[in-house]
Amino acid sequence: MTTRPVAAVTPDALRLRDALARSSPLAALQARLRESNDRFESIRGTLPSALAAHVQPGPLDAEGWSLLAANPAVAAKLRQLQPRLQARLAECGWPALALRIKVESK
């Protein structure tokens, strides 16, 4: 007969969601991540489908928002599309921020 190990339960452990809600810095980080993802959803339809698969939303801060390109060729195409992407963000009501294009390091 094999016995299964019993998982230890920490009585004071918080769920991640609760920890995020209780910590101002973590809540701010979560809000920036959510806004980055929401901004990306706003422009996804503007990207050619073959290109969209190689782009991820990146960091958002007071100075700007980043798009992460899978490789330099994707980054070059995103730079060509940058005015169109910024126009789409404005159409969707997003405050104007610099749009940075970065190659994702692996």
VEXTI-284697 format. One record per residue (C-alpha): residue number from 0; residue in three letters; y, x, z. Coordinates in pm, 1 decimal, padded with zeros to 6 digits. Layout:
# residues N
<r num="NUM" residuo="ALA" north="Y" east="X" up="Z"/>
...
//
This chain:
# residues 106
<r num="0" residuo="MET" north="00000.0" east="00000.0" up="00000.0"/>
<r num="1" residuo="THR" north="00339.2" east="00138.3" up="-00102.1"/>
<r num="2" residuo="THR" north="00645.4" east="00063.0" up="00101.0"/>
<r num="3" residuo="ARG" north="00986.5" east="00031.3" up="-00052.8"/>
<r num="4" residuo="PRO" north="01275.8" east="00217.8" up="00103.7"/>
<r num="5" residuo="VAL" north="01523.6" east="-00010.4" up="00270.1"/>
<r num="6" residuo="ALA" north="01881.5" east="00033.4" up="00153.0"/>
<r num="7" residuo="ALA" north="02116.3" east="00118.4" up="00433.4"/>
<r num="8" residuo="VAL" north="02395.0" east="-00131.4" up="00481.2"/>
<r num="9" residuo="THR" north="02725.3" east="-00002.2" up="00607.0"/>
<r num="10" residuo="PRO" north="02879.0" east="-00275.0" up="00821.4"/>
<r num="11" residuo="ASP" north="03239.7" east="-00175.6" up="00747.6"/>
<r num="12" residuo="ALA" north="03194.8" east="-00123.4" up="00373.1"/>
<r num="13" residuo="LEU" north="03443.4" east="-00297.9" up="00147.1"/>
<r num="14" residuo="ARG" north="03372.7" east="-00436.0" up="-00193.3"/>
<r num="15" residuo="LEU" north="03560.5" east="-00247.9" up="-00461.7"/>
<r num="16" residuo="ARG" north="03765.1" east="-00556.6" up="-00544.5"/>
<r num="17" residuo="ASP" north="03873.1" east="-00588.1" up="-00178.8"/>
<r num="18" residuo="ALA" north="03958.1" east="-00217.8" up="-00154.0"/>
<r num="19" residuo="LEU" north="04172.8" east="-00242.1" up="-00465.7"/>
<r num="20" residuo="ALA" north="04355.1" east="-00544.2" up="-00327.5"/>
<r num="21" residuo="ARG" north="04424.0" east="-00375.8" up="00008.2"/>
<r num="22" residuo="SER" north="04557.4" east="-00048.3" up="-00129.4"/>
<r num="23" residuo="SER" north="04897.4" east="-00053.5" up="-00299.3"/>
<r num="24" residuo="PRO" north="04831.7" east="00261.3" up="-00507.8"/>
<r num="25" residuo="LEU" north="04491.2" east="00133.3" up="-00620.1"/>
<r num="26" residuo="ALA" north="04631.4" east="-00211.1" up="-00696.7"/>
<r num="27" residuo="ALA" north="04906.7" east="-00049.5" up="-00906.7"/>
<r num="28" residuo="LEU" north="04646.4" east="00156.7" up="-01091.6"/>
<r num="29" residuo="GLN" north="04439.8" east="-00153.5" up="-01158.6"/>
<r num="30" residuo="ALA" north="04749.2" east="-00334.8" up="-01291.6"/>
<r num="31" residuo="ARG" north="04827.6" east="-00043.7" up="-01527.8"/>
<r num="32" residuo="LEU" north="04467.1" east="-00040.2" up="-01652.9"/>
<r num="33" residuo="ARG" north="04478.4" east="-00414.2" up="-01712.5"/>
<r num="34" residuo="GLU" north="04811.1" east="-00388.6" up="-01898.3"/>
<r num="35" residuo="SER" north="04678.4" east="-00101.6" up="-02112.6"/>
<r num="36" residuo="ASN" north="04375.2" east="-00310.9" up="-02208.9"/>
<r num="37" residuo="ASP" north="04592.2" east="-00618.3" up="-02274.4"/>
<r num="38" residuo="ARG" north="04828.5" east="-00417.1" up="-02495.3"/>
<r num="39" residuo="PHE" north="04529.1" east="-00289.0" up="-02689.6"/>
<r num="40" residuo="GLU" north="04399.7" east="-00642.2" up="-02742.1"/>
<r num="41" residuo="SER" north="04743.3" east="-00731.8" up="-02881.3"/>
<r num="42" residuo="ILE" north="04720.7" east="-00465.0" up="-03152.2"/>
<r num="43" residuo="ARG" north="04346.4" east="-00466.6" up="-03220.2"/>
<r num="44" residuo="GLY" north="04383.3" east="-00714.1" up="-03507.4"/>
<r num="45" residuo="THR" north="04647.5" east="-00489.9" up="-03667.4"/>
<r num="46" residuo="LEU" north="04403.0" east="-00200.0" up="-03690.9"/>
<r num="47" residuo="PRO" north="04162.1" east="-00178.9" up="-03985.0"/>
<r num="48" residuo="SER" north="03817.7" east="-00264.8" up="-03846.9"/>
<r num="49" residuo="ALA" north="03670.4" east="00072.6" up="-03946.0"/>
<r num="50" residuo="LEU" north="03950.4" east="00242.5" up="-03751.5"/>
<r num="51" residuo="ALA" north="03949.4" east="00012.0" up="-03447.6"/>
<r num="52" residuo="ALA" north="03597.5" east="00122.0" up="-03355.0"/>
<r num="53" residuo="HIS" north="03732.4" east="00475.1" up="-03299.2"/>
<r num="54" residuo="VAL" north="04034.7" east="00389.7" up="-03085.0"/>
<r num="55" residuo="GLN" north="04050.0" east="00323.0" up="-02710.8"/>
<r num="56" residuo="PRO" north="04337.0" east="00217.0" up="-02487.2"/>
<r num="57" residuo="GLY" north="04467.9" east="00506.5" up="-02283.8"/>
<r num="58" residuo="PRO" north="04697.5" east="00571.0" up="-01988.4"/>
<r num="59" residuo="LEU" north="05008.0" east="00362.8" up="-01929.8"/>
<r num="60" residuo="ASP" north="05301.3" east="00492.0" up="-01727.6"/>
<r num="61" residuo="ALA" north="05677.6" east="00444.8" up="-01702.9"/>
<r num="62" residuo="GLU" north="05741.1" east="00666.3" up="-02006.9"/>
<r num="63" residuo="GLY" north="05486.1" east="00520.1" up="-02245.3"/>
<r num="64" residuo="TRP" north="05141.6" east="00406.0" up="-02342.5"/>
<r num="65" residuo="SER" north="04870.0" east="00615.5" up="-02505.6"/>
<r num="66" residuo="LEU" north="04609.7" east="00532.7" up="-02763.5"/>
<r num="67" residuo="LEU" north="04306.4" east="00761.1" up="-02760.1"/>
<r num="68" residuo="ALA" north="04170.4" east="00854.2" up="-03102.2"/>
<r num="69" residuo="ALA" north="03811.6" east="00970.9" up="-03143.1"/>
<r num="70" residuo="ASN" north="03913.2" east="01258.2" up="-03371.2"/>
<r num="71" residuo="PRO" north="04216.3" east="01413.0" up="-03545.4"/>
<r num="72" residuo="ALA" north="04169.2" east="01205.2" up="-03863.7"/>
<r num="73" residuo="VAL" north="04185.4" east="00881.0" up="-03663.5"/>
<r num="74" residuo="ALA" north="04492.8" east="01011.8" up="-03479.6"/>
<r num="75" residuo="ALA" north="04664.3" east="01087.3" up="-03812.3"/>
<r num="76" residuo="LYS" north="04599.5" east="00733.3" up="-03936.9"/>
<r num="77" residuo="LEU" north="04726.6" east="00586.0" up="-03610.0"/>
<r num="78" residuo="ARG" north="05046.8" east="00787.3" up="-03646.3"/>
<r num="79" residuo="GLN" north="05093.1" east="00634.6" up="-03992.3"/>
<r num="80" residuo="LEU" north="05041.9" east="00286.9" up="-03843.3"/>
<r num="81" residuo="GLN" north="05260.8" east="00352.4" up="-03539.0"/>
<r num="82" residuo="PRO" north="05567.4" east="00153.4" up="-03660.2"/>
<r num="83" residuo="ARG" north="05344.8" east="-00146.2" up="-03738.5"/>
<r num="84" residuo="LEU" north="05172.0" east="-00121.1" up="-03399.5"/>
<r num="85" residuo="GLN" north="05503.4" east="-00102.6" up="-03215.0"/>
<r num="86" residuo="ALA" north="05631.7" east="-00403.9" up="-03410.1"/>
<r num="87" residuo="ARG" north="05318.4" east="-00598.7" up="-03315.7"/>
<r num="88" residuo="LEU" north="05364.4" east="-00511.1" up="-02947.8"/>
<r num="89" residuo="ALA" north="05725.2" east="-00635.2" up="-02966.1"/>
<r num="90" residuo="GLU" north="05610.2" east="-00959.0" up="-03136.7"/>
<r num="91" residuo="CYS" north="05369.3" east="-01013.0" up="-02847.6"/>
<r num="92" residuo="GLY" north="05652.6" east="-00970.7" up="-02596.2"/>
<r num="93" residuo="TRP" north="05555.1" east="-00632.8" up="-02453.1"/>
<r num="94" residuo="PRO" north="05844.9" east="-00423.1" up="-02322.0"/>
<r num="95" residuo="ALA" north="05929.1" east="-00132.1" up="-02550.2"/>
<r num="96" residuo="LEU" north="05757.4" east="00190.3" up="-02445.2"/>
<r num="97" residuo="ALA" north="05687.4" east="00509.3" up="-02633.8"/>
<r num="98" residuo="LEU" north="05350.2" east="00489.4" up="-02808.9"/>
<r num="99" residuo="ARG" north="05164.8" east="00817.4" up="-02773.9"/>
<r num="100" residuo="ILE" north="04866.0" east="00903.5" up="-02993.0"/>
<r num="101" residuo="LYS" north="04619.2" east="01148.3" up="-02839.3"/>
<r num="102" residuo="VAL" north="04285.1" east="01283.3" up="-02953.7"/>
<r num="103" residuo="GLU" north="04022.4" east="01196.0" up="-02694.1"/>
<r num="104" residuo="SER" north="03862.4" east="01507.1" up="-02550.3"/>
<r num="105" residuo="LYS" north="03488.8" east="01492.0" up="-02500.3"/>
//
